């Protein structure tokens, strides 16, 4: 099963790499057919493999991501963002693996584009207020002042979510909201048994402009990188979200 999944991943990443050596038309055709750009496919694969800790396939995905046009800073941001959903150990191992990839490419004379870092953040308002505002932008819903559910049960987690996740992390402009949601749903789908969170973030995906077609392709990549079980669970949740929003 593992060998089959890795073969599927390698095939997927080779497809993503088509055109990076010069065949731009093939790349454009693939993007049109799948709905996902090569960069988006790479972000999904990198995030999923980081969450699972599959480091050898991750090296392939990281290489393909650079070839697909992701900058070094963008890949770093993907790996850093992932820690919020799968923890420091997986994120740090992903970063260490990326360091190996960069060193190997440098040894071959390949100079990858560094890209821009995060812009300074306006800190006039509190982090909690900024995080609450960003969450409202993501969900397209006003955020209540009264806590409910798990936030009321453990208000500290609400503070951490607003101040750290949605302010410290989502506020950084290296990745767009849509790109951060690709990272988020890829990690959540890969760790499994977090369907309520996946449901919430798939709904956010629709709010930030990701299409049902792209989300269906996302499930296909999860199947290739993580396996049938995770993909089946993700598909079930996606079907619910699309039905709720009267989409197909």
Backbone as CSV, one residue per row, in Angstrom:
resi,resn,N_x,N_y,N_z,CA_x,CA_y,CA_z,C_x,C_y,C_z
1,UNK,0.830,-1.210,0.000,0.000,0.000,0.000,0.860,1.252,0.000
2,UNK,1.915,1.248,0.858,2.810,2.402,0.922,3.511,2.628,-0.409
3,UNK,4.002,1.520,-1.033,4.691,1.664,-2.322,3.740,2.190,-3.383
4,UNK,2.506,1.700,-3.374,1.507,2.161,-4.336,1.245,3.643,-4.164
5,UNK,1.107,4.089,-2.897,0.838,5.497,-2.628,2.006,6.369,-3.055
6,UNK,3.240,5.896,-2.792,4.411,6.675,-3.172,4.548,6.752,-4.682
7,UNK,4.201,5.643,-5.387,4.238,5.693,-6.854,3.233,6.705,-7.363
8,UNK,2.047,6.712,-6.723,1.040,7.691,-7.134,1.499,9.111,-6.895
9,UNK,2.154,9.333,-5.753,2.669,10.661,-5.440,3.719,11.090,-6.441
10,UNK,4.659,10.183,-6.744,5.728,10.522,-7.690,5.138,10.849,-9.054
11,UNK,4.145,10.067,-9.482,3.485,10.353,-10.764,2.841,11.727,-10.747
12,UNK,2.139,12.035,-9.646,1.486,13.344,-9.523,2.503,14.469,-9.597
13,UNK,3.607,14.334,-8.866,4.594,15.404,-8.822,5.339,15.549,-10.132
14,UNK,5.492,14.447,-10.861,6.093,14.544,-12.193,5.171,15.310,-13.136
15,UNK,3.864,15.076,-12.981,2.903,15.826,-13.792,2.980,17.308,-13.465
16,UNK,3.063,17.619,-12.153,3.177,19.017,-11.737,4.402,19.667,-12.364
17,UNK,5.471,18.879,-12.517,6.729,19.421,-13.025,6.723,19.609,-14.532
18,UNK,5.725,19.048,-15.228,5.675,19.216,-16.681,5.622,20.705,-17.025
19,UNK,6.423,21.083,-17.928,6.435,22.487,-18.345,7.451,23.303,-17.610
20,UNK,7.949,22.849,-16.455,8.934,23.614,-15.717,10.271,23.616,-16.444
21,UNK,10.433,22.638,-17.342,11.665,22.605,-18.123,11.496,23.326,-19.444
22,UNK,10.364,23.947,-19.656,10.205,24.751,-20.855,8.904,24.575,-21.590
23,UNK,8.117,23.543,-21.285,6.878,23.313,-22.019,5.727,24.026,-21.330
24,UNK,5.620,25.337,-21.521,4.627,26.158,-20.842,3.212,25.776,-21.246
25,UNK,3.009,25.404,-22.513,1.666,25.082,-22.973,1.118,23.859,-22.257
26,UNK,1.961,22.865,-22.041,1.518,21.664,-21.328,1.086,22.026,-19.917
27,UNK,1.823,22.918,-19.284,1.484,23.357,-17.927,0.137,24.064,-17.909
28,UNK,-0.093,24.928,-18.890,-1.355,25.666,-18.945,-2.525,24.721,-19.175
29,UNK,-2.336,23.713,-20.043,-3.395,22.752,-20.295,-3.741,21.968,-19.044
30,UNK,-2.710,21.549,-18.294,-2.939,20.792,-17.075,-3.727,21.619,-16.073
31,UNK,-3.343,22.903,-15.919,-4.026,23.778,-14.981,-5.486,23.928,-15.350
32,UNK,-5.758,24.068,-16.660,-7.141,24.242,-17.112,-7.961,22.999,-16.792
33,UNK,-7.358,21.803,-17.035,-8.104,20.567,-16.843,-8.355,20.283,-15.365
34,UNK,-7.396,20.554,-14.526,-7.510,20.177,-13.119,-8.156,21.254,-12.267
35,UNK,-8.078,22.501,-12.728,-8.582,23.602,-11.924,-7.534,24.135,-10.983
36,UNK,-6.517,23.357,-10.680,-5.458,23.775,-9.770,-4.203,24.142,-10.548
37,UNK,-3.537,25.209,-10.112,-2.246,25.546,-10.710,-1.182,24.603,-10.161
38,UNK,-0.042,24.482,-10.835,1.054,23.656,-10.294,1.482,24.105,-8.904
39,UNK,1.469,25.417,-8.634,1.842,25.904,-7.301,0.849,25.430,-6.252
40,UNK,-0.433,25.486,-6.571,-1.450,25.035,-5.621,-1.307,23.538,-5.351
41,UNK,-1.080,22.762,-6.399,-0.898,21.323,-6.225,0.295,21.047,-5.318
42,UNK,1.347,21.809,-5.502,2.553,21.618,-4.689,2.307,21.985,-3.229
43,UNK,1.589,23.077,-2.995,1.285,23.478,-1.614,0.508,22.375,-0.910
44,UNK,-0.455,21.785,-1.597,-1.261,20.711,-1.001,-0.389,19.500,-0.673
45,UNK,0.425,19.084,-1.638,1.270,17.898,-1.435,2.289,18.127,-0.319
46,UNK,2.940,19.291,-0.326,3.933,19.605,0.708,3.285,19.606,2.090
47,UNK,2.131,20.223,2.204,1.444,20.317,3.506,1.016,18.953,4.005
48,UNK,0.444,18.146,3.119,-0.035,16.822,3.512,1.114,15.930,3.964
49,UNK,2.204,15.941,3.215,3.346,15.083,3.549,4.062,15.566,4.804
50,UNK,4.065,16.867,5.019,4.624,17.401,6.266,3.813,16.910,7.452
51,UNK,2.500,16.959,7.329,1.625,16.509,8.417,1.829,15.035,8.730
52,UNK,2.047,14.223,7.709,2.234,12.792,7.908,3.656,12.432,8.315
53,UNK,4.603,13.338,8.077,5.991,13.035,8.398,6.646,12.108,7.399
54,UNK,6.126,12.041,6.175,6.709,11.206,5.120,7.807,12.002,4.414
55,UNK,9.026,11.911,4.915,10.075,12.845,4.532,10.669,12.587,3.149
56,UNK,10.798,11.345,2.739,11.361,11.093,1.410,10.423,11.579,0.307
57,UNK,9.130,11.223,0.352,8.207,11.819,-0.628,8.134,13.335,-0.494
58,UNK,8.308,13.844,0.738,8.276,15.294,0.943,9.404,15.974,0.171
59,UNK,10.568,15.356,0.131,11.683,15.933,-0.621,11.311,16.092,-2.097
60,UNK,10.623,15.096,-2.634,10.182,15.171,-4.031,9.179,16.309,-4.204
61,UNK,8.246,16.407,-3.260,7.227,17.456,-3.330,7.843,18.845,-3.204
62,UNK,8.821,18.990,-2.326,9.494,20.282,-2.148,10.239,20.687,-3.416
63,UNK,10.911,19.735,-4.017,11.624,20.008,-5.266,10.648,20.431,-6.358
64,UNK,9.553,19.695,-6.479,8.541,20.037,-7.483,7.923,21.399,-7.208
65,UNK,7.750,21.731,-5.922,7.205,23.041,-5.578,8.099,24.171,-6.042
66,UNK,9.404,24.025,-5.836,10.351,25.042,-6.314,10.329,25.126,-7.830
67,UNK,10.267,23.968,-8.477,10.215,23.956,-9.943,8.909,24.554,-10.461
68,UNK,7.854,24.447,-9.648,6.554,24.989,-10.048,6.458,26.499,-9.843
69,UNK,7.478,27.089,-9.215,7.486,28.542,-9.058,7.328,29.052,-7.649
70,UNK,7.204,28.158,-6.665,7.166,28.618,-5.279,8.534,29.172,-4.901
71,UNK,8.552,30.311,-4.213,9.821,30.856,-3.744,10.240,30.156,-2.458
72,UNK,11.490,30.352,-2.072,11.989,29.762,-0.832,11.174,30.269,0.358
73,UNK,10.885,31.569,0.390,10.108,32.122,1.500,8.682,31.575,1.526
74,UNK,8.093,31.353,0.363,6.738,30.796,0.317,6.715,29.373,0.862
75,UNK,7.703,28.570,0.486,7.758,27.199,1.004,7.991,27.204,2.512
76,UNK,8.892,28.066,2.967,9.109,28.187,4.413,7.803,28.522,5.122
77,UNK,7.045,29.442,4.533,5.795,29.873,5.164,4.780,28.736,5.218
78,UNK,4.731,27.926,4.155,3.861,26.752,4.149,4.220,25.832,5.311
79,UNK,5.509,25.589,5.491,5.972,24.685,6.539,5.757,25.272,7.936
80,UNK,5.952,26.578,8.071,5.707,27.229,9.362,4.212,27.231,9.686
81,UNK,3.387,27.575,8.699,1.940,27.601,8.911,1.429,26.230,9.354
82,UNK,2.023,25.172,8.814,1.537,23.826,9.117,1.648,23.487,10.596
83,UNK,2.590,24.119,11.294,2.786,23.777,12.712,1.534,24.039,13.541
84,UNK,0.741,25.037,13.131,-0.466,25.375,13.895,-1.477,24.235,13.885
85,UNK,-1.351,23.330,12.920,-2.333,22.255,12.780,-1.763,20.854,12.999
86,UNK,-0.440,20.700,12.880,0.128,19.358,13.113,1.283,19.374,14.099
87,UNK,1.610,20.546,14.672,2.592,20.612,15.737,4.009,20.945,15.283
88,UNK,4.813,21.391,16.238,6.200,21.747,15.959,7.032,20.583,15.419
89,UNK,6.916,19.359,15.975,7.789,18.280,15.476,7.671,18.059,13.977
90,UNK,6.447,17.979,13.460,6.262,17.772,12.018,6.751,18.982,11.225
91,UNK,6.422,20.177,11.706,6.815,21.395,11.001,8.335,21.533,10.936
92,UNK,8.996,21.301,12.054,10.454,21.433,12.091,11.126,20.375,11.224
93,UNK,10.596,19.145,11.243,11.169,18.124,10.365,10.971,18.493,8.898
94,UNK,9.848,19.144,8.606,9.631,19.624,7.248,10.646,20.682,6.863
95,UNK,10.907,21.610,7.771,11.892,22.662,7.514,13.292,22.075,7.352
96,UNK,13.633,21.099,8.179,14.948,20.466,8.062,15.085,19.738,6.724
97,UNK,14.001,19.112,6.286,14.007,18.435,4.988,14.165,19.445,3.860
98,UNK,13.512,20.582,4.005,13.625,21.638,2.991,15.051,22.177,2.927
99,UNK,15.696,22.304,4.074,17.094,22.731,4.091,17.969,21.763,3.299
100,UNK,17.708,20.467,3.437,18.453,19.462,2.683,18.230,19.638,1.179
101,UNK,16.976,19.864,0.797,16.651,20.043,-0.617,17.390,21.250,-1.192
102,UNK,17.357,22.368,-0.468,18.027,23.581,-0.938,19.527,23.343,-1.075
103,UNK,20.146,22.694,-0.083,21.584,22.424,-0.132,21.930,21.532,-1.318
104,UNK,21.115,20.511,-1.570,21.371,19.613,-2.700,21.249,20.351,-4.025
105,UNK,20.282,21.251,-4.107,20.097,22.008,-5.349,21.231,23.017,-5.545
106,UNK,21.682,23.625,-4.453,22.821,24.543,-4.547,24.062,23.814,-5.033
107,UNK,24.260,22.591,-4.553,25.420,21.798,-4.964,25.381,21.484,-6.460
108,UNK,24.171,21.476,-7.024,24.011,21.238,-8.466,24.045,22.536,-9.270
109,UNK,24.254,23.652,-8.569,24.304,24.936,-9.249,22.957,25.572,-9.494
110,UNK,21.923,25.085,-8.795,20.568,25.628,-8.960,20.346,26.717,-7.928
111,UNK,20.043,27.912,-8.394,19.776,29.041,-7.491,18.271,29.302,-7.466
112,UNK,17.632,28.908,-6.386,16.187,29.093,-6.282,15.852,30.528,-5.885
113,UNK,14.721,31.000,-6.367,14.287,32.358,-6.074,13.895,32.476,-4.605
114,UNK,14.513,33.412,-3.909,14.237,33.581,-2.482,12.848,34.147,-2.244
115,UNK,12.454,35.160,-3.005,11.149,35.788,-2.820,11.167,36.771,-1.659
116,UNK,10.042,37.404,-1.443,9.976,38.429,-0.401,9.532,37.824,0.924
117,UNK,9.983,38.443,1.997,9.548,38.036,3.318,8.266,38.748,3.702
118,UNK,7.848,38.586,4.939,6.608,39.208,5.407,6.794,40.700,5.616
119,UNK,5.766,41.457,5.271,5.788,42.903,5.475,5.576,43.228,6.954
120,UNK,6.038,44.394,7.401,5.775,44.799,8.791,4.272,44.869,9.045
121,UNK,3.854,44.515,10.246,2.436,44.480,10.599,2.070,45.705,11.419
122,UNK,0.971,46.330,11.049,0.461,47.474,11.799,-0.098,46.966,13.132
123,UNK,0.518,47.339,14.219,0.134,46.820,15.524,-0.579,47.859,16.395
124,UNK,-1.282,48.805,15.748,-1.995,49.832,16.507,-3.105,49.230,17.355
125,UNK,-3.792,48.221,16.822,-4.839,47.558,17.606,-4.275,46.281,18.223
126,UNK,-4.980,45.729,19.185,-4.498,44.536,19.882,-4.493,43.326,18.947
127,UNK,-3.648,42.350,19.269,-3.606,41.137,18.456,-4.956,40.425,18.480
128,UNK,-5.626,40.431,19.618,-6.921,39.765,19.700,-7.907,40.415,18.731
129,UNK,-7.936,41.735,18.696,-8.851,42.452,17.803,-8.497,42.186,16.344
130,UNK,-7.197,42.170,16.047,-6.783,41.915,14.664,-7.136,40.497,14.247
131,UNK,-6.917,39.545,15.149,-7.249,38.162,14.834,-8.737,37.957,14.647
132,UNK,-9.523,38.616,15.478,-10.981,38.531,15.365,-11.443,39.113,14.024
133,UNK,-10.826,40.194,13.614,-11.174,40.832,12.335,-10.823,39.898,11.167
134,UNK,-9.651,39.287,11.221,-9.235,38.389,10.145,-10.158,37.182,10.067
135,UNK,-10.538,36.627,11.223,-11.465,35.495,11.225,-12.794,35.892,10.594
136,UNK,-13.242,37.111,10.867,-14.468,37.595,10.249,-14.340,37.725,8.746
137,UNK,-13.161,38.159,8.282,-12.910,38.269,6.838,-12.903,36.888,6.186
138,UNK,-12.339,35.914,6.866,-12.256,34.565,6.311,-13.626,33.911,6.219
139,UNK,-14.427,34.059,7.263,-15.735,33.396,7.314,-16.842,34.216,6.677
140,UNK,-16.556,35.509,6.432,-17.585,36.429,5.935,-18.769,36.493,6.904
141,UNK,-18.445,36.393,8.190,-19.474,36.458,9.227,-18.954,37.307,10.380
142,UNK,-19.814,38.171,10.958,-19.383,38.942,12.125,-19.099,38.025,13.289
143,UNK,-18.013,38.292,14.005,-17.628,37.437,15.123,-18.287,37.927,16.408
144,UNK,-18.985,37.056,17.113,-19.719,37.465,18.329,-18.773,37.872,19.459
145,UNK,-19.269,38.730,20.310,-18.489,39.148,21.480,-18.592,38.137,22.617
146,UNK,-19.657,37.359,22.618,-19.858,36.356,23.662,-19.329,35.001,23.194
147,UNK,-18.476,34.401,23.989,-17.900,33.109,23.625,-18.903,31.989,23.834
148,UNK,-18.837,30.966,22.969,-19.703,29.795,23.077,-18.880,28.531,22.834
149,UNK,-19.477,27.384,23.102,-18.841,26.116,22.797,-17.506,25.942,23.499
150,UNK,-16.532,25.380,22.771,-15.231,25.120,23.390,-14.529,26.404,23.797
151,UNK,-14.820,27.528,23.106,-14.198,28.802,23.462,-14.668,29.277,24.836
152,UNK,-15.938,29.053,25.132,-16.457,29.421,26.454,-15.963,28.447,27.516
153,UNK,-15.829,27.187,27.141,-15.361,26.161,28.066,-13.901,26.402,28.464
154,UNK,-13.098,26.840,27.484,-11.674,27.112,27.732,-11.304,28.415,27.022
155,UNK,-11.603,29.556,27.617,-11.359,30.849,26.973,-9.903,31.063,26.541
156,UNK,-8.974,30.396,27.206,-7.573,30.551,26.834,-7.334,30.116,25.401
157,UNK,-8.002,29.043,24.959,-7.798,28.566,23.593,-8.343,29.579,22.593
158,UNK,-9.423,30.274,22.965,-9.955,31.318,22.096,-8.944,32.450,21.939
159,UNK,-8.290,32.800,23.039,-7.256,33.842,22.980,-6.100,33.411,22.091
160,UNK,-5.647,32.169,22.265,-4.543,31.672,21.444,-4.922,31.667,19.958
161,UNK,-6.150,31.230,19.669,-6.597,31.181,18.274,-6.640,32.573,17.654
162,UNK,-7.251,33.510,18.356,-7.391,34.853,17.809,-6.029,35.557,17.708
163,UNK,-5.263,35.506,18.788,-4.025,36.279,18.833,-2.885,35.632,18.056
164,UNK,-2.777,34.314,18.143,-1.629,33.673,17.510,-1.954,33.157,16.108
165,UNK,-2.972,32.291,15.999,-3.273,31.714,14.696,-3.715,32.769,13.688
166,UNK,-4.745,33.536,14.042,-5.309,34.452,13.056,-4.614,35.806,13.004
167,UNK,-3.846,36.170,14.025,-3.064,37.413,13.958,-1.619,37.099,13.592
168,UNK,-0.907,36.424,14.462,0.510,36.156,14.210,0.761,35.426,12.893
169,UNK,-0.095,34.461,12.558,0.168,33.623,11.386,-0.593,34.096,10.154
170,UNK,-1.922,34.112,10.207,-2.704,34.477,9.025,-2.433,35.908,8.570
171,UNK,-1.992,36.766,9.487,-1.779,38.172,9.137,-0.536,38.374,8.282
172,UNK,0.382,37.415,8.273,1.593,37.521,7.473,1.225,37.418,5.992
173,UNK,1.788,38.315,5.173,1.349,38.396,3.786,2.212,37.611,2.797
174,UNK,3.066,36.716,3.269,3.862,35.912,2.349,2.948,35.008,1.522
175,UNK,1.910,34.480,2.162,0.905,33.678,1.476,-0.432,34.396,1.538
176,UNK,-1.259,34.169,0.531,-2.615,34.720,0.542,-3.493,33.908,1.484
177,UNK,-4.671,34.435,1.799,-5.618,33.677,2.606,-5.926,32.330,1.931
178,UNK,-6.119,32.356,0.616,-6.451,31.121,-0.106,-5.321,30.109,0.011
179,UNK,-4.091,30.555,-0.141,-2.950,29.646,-0.027,-2.836,29.085,1.389
180,UNK,-3.115,29.920,2.386,-3.073,29.429,3.768,-4.179,28.408,4.018
181,UNK,-5.305,28.583,3.369,-6.371,27.598,3.522,-6.004,26.275,2.853
182,UNK,-5.255,26.326,1.747,-4.775,25.071,1.154,-3.911,24.317,2.160
183,UNK,-3.016,25.049,2.817,-2.162,24.416,3.833,-3.026,23.833,4.941
184,UNK,-3.966,24.624,5.409,-4.796,24.231,6.552,-5.601,22.966,6.274
185,UNK,-6.337,22.944,5.162,-7.188,21.778,4.904,-6.353,20.550,4.548
186,UNK,-5.179,20.770,3.953,-4.316,19.636,3.612,-3.797,18.962,4.877
187,UNK,-3.382,19.770,5.843,-2.890,19.208,7.102,-4.027,18.545,7.868
188,UNK,-5.163,19.217,7.992,-6.278,18.665,8.763,-6.764,17.354,8.155
189,UNK,-6.864,17.297,6.822,-7.297,16.059,6.171,-6.292,14.938,6.396
190,UNK,-5.026,15.287,6.484,-3.972,14.275,6.606,-3.846,13.702,8.011
191,UNK,-4.140,14.513,9.029,-4.036,13.995,10.403,-5.269,13.168,10.762
192,UNK,-6.363,13.359,10.028,-7.599,12.592,10.193,-8.276,12.840,11.551
193,UNK,-9.517,12.413,11.609,-10.346,12.513,12.822,-10.492,13.951,13.324
194,UNK,-10.486,14.900,12.388,-10.717,16.303,12.754,-11.748,16.894,11.801
195,UNK,-12.794,16.106,11.541,-13.788,16.490,10.541,-14.481,17.832,10.819
196,UNK,-14.825,18.160,12.085,-15.467,19.462,12.313,-14.587,20.635,11.881
197,UNK,-13.273,20.531,12.145,-12.364,21.595,11.727,-12.244,21.639,10.207
198,UNK,-12.186,20.451,9.577,-12.095,20.399,8.119,-13.341,21.003,7.497
199,UNK,-14.492,20.707,8.080,-15.758,21.261,7.581,-15.732,22.790,7.633
200,UNK,-15.269,23.342,8.736,-15.222,24.796,8.889,-14.290,25.426,7.864
201,UNK,-13.129,24.802,7.671,-12.152,25.407,6.767,-12.490,25.178,5.294
202,UNK,-13.186,24.106,4.974,-13.662,23.954,3.595,-14.692,25.037,3.278
203,UNK,-15.522,25.372,4.258,-16.469,26.478,4.066,-15.730,27.791,3.867
204,UNK,-14.650,27.995,4.623,-13.836,29.200,4.447,-13.205,29.211,3.061
205,UNK,-12.793,28.046,2.583,-12.200,27.959,1.243,-13.140,28.562,0.199
206,UNK,-14.413,28.234,0.299,-15.391,28.789,-0.645,-15.490,30.297,-0.497
207,UNK,-15.376,30.790,0.730,-15.477,32.235,0.974,-14.269,32.987,0.406
208,UNK,-13.105,32.352,0.363,-11.915,33.043,-0.149,-11.685,32.776,-1.627
209,UNK,-12.677,32.167,-2.296,-12.631,32.071,-3.749,-12.193,30.751,-4.345
210,UNK,-12.004,29.728,-3.526,-11.631,28.421,-4.070,-12.895,27.726,-4.579
211,UNK,-12.825,27.186,-5.766,-14.001,26.620,-6.430,-14.234,25.164,-6.036
212,UNK,-15.473,24.676,-6.200,-15.737,23.253,-5.965,-14.833,22.358,-6.803
213,UNK,-14.560,22.771,-8.037,-13.681,21.980,-8.907,-12.297,21.834,-8.284
214,UNK,-11.764,22.930,-7.768,-10.443,22.879,-7.148,-10.462,22.027,-5.883
215,UNK,-11.533,22.116,-5.119,-11.625,21.339,-3.883,-11.759,19.849,-4.173
216,UNK,-12.422,19.494,-5.266,-12.483,18.090,-5.660,-11.093,17.590,-6.044
217,UNK,-10.332,18.421,-6.746,-8.971,18.038,-7.107,-8.077,17.923,-5.865
218,UNK,-8.346,18.747,-4.878,-7.642,18.658,-3.604,-7.774,17.260,-3.005
219,UNK,-8.991,16.708,-3.034,-9.214,15.368,-2.496,-8.404,14.335,-3.277
220,UNK,-8.307,14.520,-4.592,-7.520,13.608,-5.415,-6.054,13.610,-4.992
221,UNK,-5.526,14.793,-4.691,-4.133,14.885,-4.266,-3.951,14.274,-2.879
222,UNK,-4.910,14.467,-1.997,-4.848,13.831,-0.678,-4.806,12.308,-0.842
223,UNK,-5.568,11.784,-1.770,-5.563,10.344,-2.018,-4.189,9.880,-2.476
224,UNK,-3.552,10.646,-3.352,-2.237,10.267,-3.879,-1.142,10.384,-2.837
225,UNK,-1.267,11.364,-1.943,-0.190,11.619,-0.982,-0.385,10.928,0.350
226,UNK,-1.624,10.811,0.802,-1.894,10.286,2.141,-2.561,8.918,2.098
227,UNK,-3.460,8.719,1.136,-4.103,7.421,1.024,-5.613,7.492,0.928
228,UNK,-6.216,6.335,0.671,-7.651,6.255,0.429,-8.494,6.656,1.634
229,UNK,-8.089,6.241,2.827,-8.898,6.494,4.024,-9.076,7.988,4.261
230,UNK,-7.962,8.729,4.222,-8.036,10.178,4.444,-8.821,10.855,3.334
231,UNK,-8.615,10.392,2.109,-9.323,10.990,0.966,-10.822,10.733,1.050
232,UNK,-11.202,9.535,1.461,-12.625,9.200,1.585,-13.285,10.079,2.641
233,UNK,-12.598,10.276,3.765,-13.146,11.122,4.830,-13.259,12.566,4.365
234,UNK,-12.227,13.045,3.656,-12.244,14.422,3.153,-13.352,14.609,2.130
235,UNK,-13.550,13.615,1.269,-14.604,13.704,0.257,-15.976,13.774,0.903
236,UNK,-16.172,12.982,1.952,-17.462,12.982,2.651,-17.763,14.355,3.234
237,UNK,-16.756,14.967,3.873,-16.954,16.299,4.456,-17.167,17.334,3.360
238,UNK,-16.402,17.228,2.277,-16.567,18.171,1.171,-17.969,18.076,0.580
239,UNK,-18.476,16.874,0.416,-19.828,16.704,-0.113,-20.850,17.415,0.771
240,UNK,-20.687,17.309,2.089,-21.588,17.981,3.022,-21.523,19.500,2.847
241,UNK,-20.294,20.025,2.750,-20.110,21.474,2.641,-20.700,21.993,1.333
242,UNK,-20.466,21.275,0.251,-21.003,21.714,-1.036,-22.529,21.633,-1.047
243,UNK,-23.072,20.603,-0.425,-24.539,20.465,-0.371,-25.140,21.591,0.470
244,UNK,-24.505,21.915,1.580,-24.985,22.993,2.450,-25.007,24.322,1.708
245,UNK,-23.992,24.520,0.846,-23.892,25.767,0.079,-24.558,25.669,-1.291
246,UNK,-25.290,24.530,-1.499,-26.016,24.299,-2.757,-25.073,24.383,-3.957
247,UNK,-23.927,23.743,-3.819,-22.945,23.668,-4.890,-22.670,22.204,-5.207
248,UNK,-22.094,21.977,-6.378,-21.761,20.605,-6.771,-20.245,20.507,-6.943
